[in-house]
Amino acid sequence: MIAALIAWRDAADVLAVMIDHAGERGFCAGGDIRQIAKGGQGDGAGARAFFLAEYRLNHLLFVYPKPIVAIMDGVTMGGGVGISAPAPYRIATERTVFAMPETGIGLFPDVGGGWFLPRLPGESGAWLGLTGARLKAADCLVLGLATDYVEAARIEALKAALLQAPEAIDTVLTEFAEDAGSSPLAEVQDHIDRLFGGDTVETILDALAADGSDWANAQLAILKTKSSQALKVTLRQLRKGKARASFAEEMDVEFRLAVRICRRPDFQEGVRAVIIDKDNAPRWDPPSLAEIDDALLDALFAPLPPDQAWTPL
């Protein structure tokens, strides 16, 4: 993808770029997590090489000088968010399922999640990043995660129209735009903003417990299944990410986190439980929030040596 984007960047006959998918399952569920976990073992060189390339791709898309259209049809999670969120045009369908589920495997919402999520309305980003909640098209439109809605049956016609008139993307999308229906998220946005605004994970958990509503209890139950380390890393990432000066700065920080966390017990255990054995019964280490102190978080977020730091292309 990087090679193609660089080749097209200055090509006079390329007016726009479309990112699409093959197969029926979805747009993109992420990288090969099993392989990344394996690459995180030993000296971690394999995982480091993967994250370096992936984050360079994310940044290249973010600063790309030509319009990009991402067809977010089907599953759009993790790494799939990283290659769609930077696109100015993000097309959802009735099959779209959007999520950043990384806390469930001991990771954090990377690929620019620390930039995009804190900039969503209210505390939606904190809720999405911590719980890994899944959204459908109408919710994606309300939050701005998608820009347009087109029924899956019309996607091929949409692509053909875009190929015929790549200089008129806005006009074409206006012709194909449809109503995605009501957003379930809109009904709980007030709860999200009120209960996920804390600056510590413990504060958020206490707020949910004190609220006692069915919705709050459901979120509390979900959070209790996640890696304590991942929750604390994610909340700090999102709170600090909102103030980052540039997307490149965010990717530098996420690279520090990724190369360190992929070698820690929770990521290896999360991949085992969810991807390999599929028992969905991870044994997190450390198991409690109280055992994740600021010293550990400071070490995970600390700059890498200059010769190991992430750099854009």
GIBELHU-V183916 format. One record per residue. N is the residue number from 1. RES is the residue in one letter. PSI is psi in whole degrees, -180 to 180 (NA if undefined). OMEGA is omega in degrees with one decimal (none if undefined). D_FIRST is the distance of its C-alpha to the first C-alpha in Angstrom with 2 decimals. Layout:
N|RES|PSI|OMEGA|D_FIRST / N|RES|PSI|OMEGA|D_FIRST
This chain:
1|M|-41|178.7|0.00 / 2|I|-46|-178.6|3.80 / 3|A|-43|179.9|5.45 / 4|A|-45|-178.2|5.16 / 5|L|-39|178.5|6.09 / 6|I|-40|179.6|8.56 / 7|A|-35|-177.4|9.87 / 8|W|-17|-171.7|10.55 / 9|R|-43|-177.2|11.93 / 10|D|11|-179.5|15.24 / 11|A|123|-175.8|15.46 / 12|A|-26|-176.8|18.69 / 13|D|4|175.3|18.09 / 14|V|112|-176.2|15.04 / 15|L|-26|-178.6|16.79 / 16|A|166|-179.5|14.42 / 17|V|136|175.2|11.10 / 18|M|133|174.7|11.46 / 19|I|115|-175.7|9.59 / 20|D|-175|-177.7|11.74 / 21|H|163|174.7|12.64 / 22|A|154|177.0|14.57 / 23|G|180|-173.0|18.01 / 24|E|-18|-169.7|20.68 / 25|R|-41|179.7|20.19 / 26|G|-178|-176.9|17.86 / 27|F|-60|178.9|14.68 / 28|C|124|-179.3|13.57 / 29|A|-1|178.2|16.20 / 30|G|-175|178.4|14.26 / 31|G|-180|178.2|13.34 / 32|D|90|-174.6|15.83 / 33|I|-38|179.0|18.71 / 34|R|-44|-179.5|21.07 / 35|Q|-37|178.2|19.06 / 36|I|-42|178.4|18.62 / 37|A|-42|177.3|22.38 / 38|K|-39|179.2|23.14 / 39|G|-18|178.2|21.11 / 40|G|-9|178.3|23.21 / 41|Q|164|-178.4|26.35 / 42|G|-129|-178.9|28.14 / 43|D|-3|176.5|26.83 / 44|G|13|-175.0|23.60 / 45|A|-38|-179.1|21.48 / 46|G|-45|178.9|19.00 / 47|A|-39|179.8|18.46 / 48|R|-42|179.6|18.37 / 49|A|-40|179.0|15.53 / 50|F|-51|-177.4|13.49 / 51|F|-35|178.1|14.42 / 52|L|-48|-179.0|13.90 / 53|A|-45|-177.2|10.17 / 54|E|-45|-177.4|9.85 / 55|Y|-29|173.4|12.17 / 56|R|-39|175.5|10.68 / 57|L|-46|178.9|7.53 / 58|N|-45|-178.8|10.40 / 59|H|-40|178.8|12.37 / 60|L|-42|177.3|10.08 / 61|L|-39|-177.2|9.96 / 62|F|-37|-176.4|13.66 / 63|V|7|-173.5|14.68 / 64|Y|137|-173.2|12.69 / 65|P|-9|-178.6|15.52 / 66|K|154|-179.6|14.85 / 67|P|141|176.7|15.48 / 68|I|133|176.2|12.92 / 69|V|121|177.5|14.28 / 70|A|128|-179.5|13.38 / 71|I|93|-174.3|15.46 / 72|M|55|-178.2|16.83 / 73|D|123|-179.5|18.87 / 74|G|-153|-176.2|20.25 / 75|V|124|177.2|19.42 / 76|T|92|-174.1|17.35 / 77|M|158|173.0|17.95 / 78|G|-119|-179.3|16.91 / 79|G|-25|176.0|13.20 / 80|G|-32|174.5|13.07 / 81|V|-37|-178.6|15.06 / 82|G|-28|179.8|12.73 / 83|I|1|175.1|9.99 / 84|S|-38|-177.1|12.95 / 85|A|-36|179.3|15.62 / 86|P|-13|-176.1|14.28 / 87|A|136|177.0|14.13 / 88|P|-27|-179.5|17.49 / 89|Y|120|-176.0|17.87 / 90|R|109|-171.0|17.74 / 91|I|119|175.5|19.45 / 92|A|155|175.0|21.45 / 93|T|179|178.2|23.54 / 94|E|-13|179.0|26.56 / 95|R|-5|-178.1|24.40 / 96|T|132|171.7|22.30 / 97|V|108|-175.2|22.99 / 98|F|135|175.2|21.62 / 99|A|156|169.1|22.32 / 100|M|86|-169.7|21.66 / 101|P|22|-168.7|23.79 / 102|E|-31|-178.3|23.21 / 103|T|-19|178.3|26.88 / 104|G|-11|175.4|27.77 / 105|I|21|175.6|26.10 / 106|G|13|-179.4|27.29 / 107|L|-150|179.5|24.13 / 108|F|161|-178.7|23.59 / 109|P|92|-174.5|21.36 / 110|D|-146|-178.0|18.56 / 111|V|34|179.5|15.07 / 112|G|6|179.8|17.25 / 113|G|-33|178.5|20.00 / 114|G|-14|175.9|22.56 / 115|W|-49|-173.6|21.75 / 116|F|-46|-173.1|21.42 / 117|L|-44|-179.8|24.09 / 118|P|-14|-178.0|26.98 / 119|R|6|173.4|26.54 / 120|L|163|-179.0|27.20 / 121|P|138|176.1|30.79 / 122|G|-135|-179.8|33.47 / 123|E|22|-179.1|32.73 / 124|S|-40|-178.1|30.20 / 125|G|-42|178.2|27.49 / 126|A|-44|179.1|29.85 / 127|W|-47|-179.7|30.85 / 128|L|-45|-176.6|27.34 / 129|G|-38|-178.0|26.22 / 130|L|-44|-174.5|29.43 / 131|T|-23|-173.9|30.13 / 132|G|24|-177.1|26.72 / 133|A|146|-180.0|28.24 / 134|R|135|-177.9|26.57 / 135|L|147|172.1|26.52 / 136|K|-177|-169.9|26.68 / 137|A|-46|-175.9|25.80 / 138|A|-40|177.6|29.00 / 139|D|-40|178.9|28.59 / 140|C|-38|178.4|25.01 / 141|L|-43|-179.8|26.44 / 142|V|-40|-178.0|29.40 / 143|L|-13|-177.1|27.37 / 144|G|10|177.1|24.84 / 145|L|-27|171.4|21.91 / 146|A|150|-180.0|21.60 / 147|T|-23|-175.4|22.69 / 148|D|157|177.2|23.76 / 149|Y|128|177.5|25.08 / 150|V|136|178.8|25.00 / 151|E|144|-176.1|26.45 / 152|A|-36|-178.6|24.20 / 153|A|-18|-178.3|26.40 / 154|R|3|-176.6|25.55 / 155|I|-42|179.9|21.76 / 156|E|-40|177.7|21.58 / 157|A|-38|177.0|24.10 / 158|L|-46|-179.5|22.23 / 159|K|-41|178.5|19.05 / 160|A|-40|179.3|21.39 / 161|A|-39|178.4|23.12 / 162|L|-38|178.3|20.06 / 163|L|-30|178.0|19.08 / 164|Q|-29|-176.1|22.70 / 165|A|65|-177.4|22.87 / 166|P|-15|178.7|19.60 / 167|E|-3|-175.2|21.94 / 168|A|49|-176.0|23.86 / 169|I|-45|-178.7|21.58 / 170|D|-44|-179.5|24.35 / 171|T|-44|-180.0|26.95 / 172|V|-45|-178.6|25.11 / 173|L|-35|176.6|24.41 / 174|T|-38|-179.6|28.06 / 175|E|-30|-176.4|29.16 / 176|F|-12|-173.8|27.24 / 177|A|140|179.5|27.83 / 178|E|172|-179.7|30.03 / 179|D|124|-179.4|31.92 / 180|A|-5|-179.4|30.30 / 181|G|-173|-177.3|33.74 / 182|S|155|-177.7|35.15 / 183|S|117|174.9|33.32 / 184|P|-31|-178.4|34.82 / 185|L|-35|-178.0|33.42 / 186|A|-29|-178.1|35.68 / 187|E|-21|-177.6|38.65 / 188|V|6|-177.9|37.85 / 189|Q|-39|178.7|36.27 / 190|D|-41|177.3|39.60 / 191|H|-44|180.0|39.75 / 192|I|-48|-177.5|36.28 / 193|D|-35|-177.1|37.19 / 194|R|-34|-171.0|40.55 / 195|L|-16|-178.1|39.67 / 196|F|22|-178.3|36.27 / 197|G|-1|-177.8|37.21 / 198|G|156|179.1|38.53 / 199|D|-3|173.4|37.33 / 200|T|154|177.9|37.76 / 201|V|-38|180.0|36.81 / 202|E|-41|178.6|40.51 / 203|T|-42|179.2|41.45 / 204|I|-44|178.7|39.12 / 205|L|-41|178.7|40.50 / 206|D|-40|179.7|44.02 / 207|A|-41|178.3|43.43 / 208|L|-43|-179.9|42.16 / 209|A|-41|-178.9|45.12 / 210|A|-32|-179.3|47.59 / 211|D|-49|173.5|46.34 / 212|G|0|178.8|47.07 / 213|S|164|179.4|45.72 / 214|D|-41|-179.4|44.07 / 215|W|-46|-179.7|40.70 / 216|A|-42|179.2|41.11 / 217|N|-36|178.4|42.29 / 218|A|-42|178.4|39.29 / 219|Q|-39|179.4|36.91 / 220|L|-43|179.4|39.09 / 221|A|-39|178.6|38.93 / 222|I|-48|-177.4|35.13 / 223|L|-33|-178.5|34.91 / 224|K|-12|176.4|37.40 / 225|T|-11|-173.5|35.09 / 226|K|162|174.8|32.30 / 227|S|125|178.2|32.00 / 228|S|-42|178.1|34.34 / 229|Q|-46|-178.4|32.24 / 230|A|-39|179.1|29.10 / 231|L|-46|-177.5|31.16 / 232|K|-40|177.3|32.55 / 233|V|-45|-177.1|29.32 / 234|T|-46|-177.6|27.66 / 235|L|-41|177.4|30.59 / 236|R|-43|178.7|30.78 / 237|Q|-46|-176.2|27.04 / 238|L|-40|179.8|27.41 / 239|R|-41|179.3|30.74 / 240|K|-29|-178.0|29.61 / 241|G|-29|-178.9|26.19 / 242|K|-25|-177.9|28.02 / 243|A|1|-178.3|29.47 / 244|R|144|-175.2|26.47 / 245|A|-25|-176.4|26.33 / 246|S|160|176.8|22.58 / 247|F|-36|178.4|19.28 / 248|A|-40|178.0|18.67 / 249|E|-41|178.0|22.03 / 250|E|-42|-179.6|21.14 / 251|M|-34|176.1|18.03 / 252|D|-45|179.9|20.37 / 253|V|-43|-179.1|22.86 / 254|E|-33|177.0|20.57 / 255|F|-42|176.1|19.41 / 256|R|-48|-178.3|23.15 / 257|L|-46|-174.2|23.81 / 258|A|-47|-175.6|21.05 / 259|V|-24|177.6|21.98 / 260|R|-46|-174.8|25.60 / 261|I|-33|-178.5|25.66 / 262|C|-14|178.2|23.69 / 263|R|-2|-178.1|26.65 / 264|R|160|-173.5|29.30 / 265|P|-39|-173.0|31.33 / 266|D|-38|179.1|30.21 / 267|F|-46|178.5|26.53 / 268|Q|-41|-179.6|27.58 / 269|E|-39|179.1|30.28 / 270|G|-42|177.9|28.21 / 271|V|-40|177.1|25.70 / 272|R|-49|-173.1|28.80 / 273|A|-36|-172.9|30.51 / 274|V|-38|-171.9|27.76 / 275|I|-43|-172.2|25.34 / 276|I|-66|-178.4|27.48 / 277|D|-24|179.3|31.12 / 278|K|32|176.7|30.53 / 279|D|-11|179.0|33.93 / 280|N|37|178.8|32.69 / 281|A|65|-178.1|35.35 / 282|P|145|175.1|33.76 / 283|R|94|-173.5|36.28 / 284|W|145|-178.3|35.03 / 285|D|110|1.5|36.17 / 286|P|155|-174.3|37.66 / 287|P|-15|-173.3|38.67 / 288|S|155|177.4|39.92 / 289|L|-36|-177.0|38.91 / 290|A|-24|-177.7|42.01 / 291|E|-2|176.7|40.67 / 292|I|96|-174.7|37.52 / 293|D|173|-177.7|39.02 / 294|D|-30|-179.8|37.86 / 295|A|-41|177.9|37.96 / 296|L|-46|179.3|35.24 / 297|L|-42|178.4|33.06 / 298|D|-40|-179.0|33.73 / 299|A|-38|179.9|32.69 / 300|L|-35|-177.5|29.37 / 301|F|-10|-174.0|28.57 / 302|A|148|178.0|29.96 / 303|P|148|174.1|27.96 / 304|L|161|171.8|26.62 / 305|P|145|-174.5|28.07 / 306|P|-36|-177.9|26.53 / 307|D|-5|178.7|25.07 / 308|Q|-4|-173.7|23.26 / 309|A|155|175.8|22.11 / 310|W|142|174.3|18.61 / 311|T|146|176.6|17.62 / 312|P|167|177.2|14.97 / 313|L|NA|none|13.03
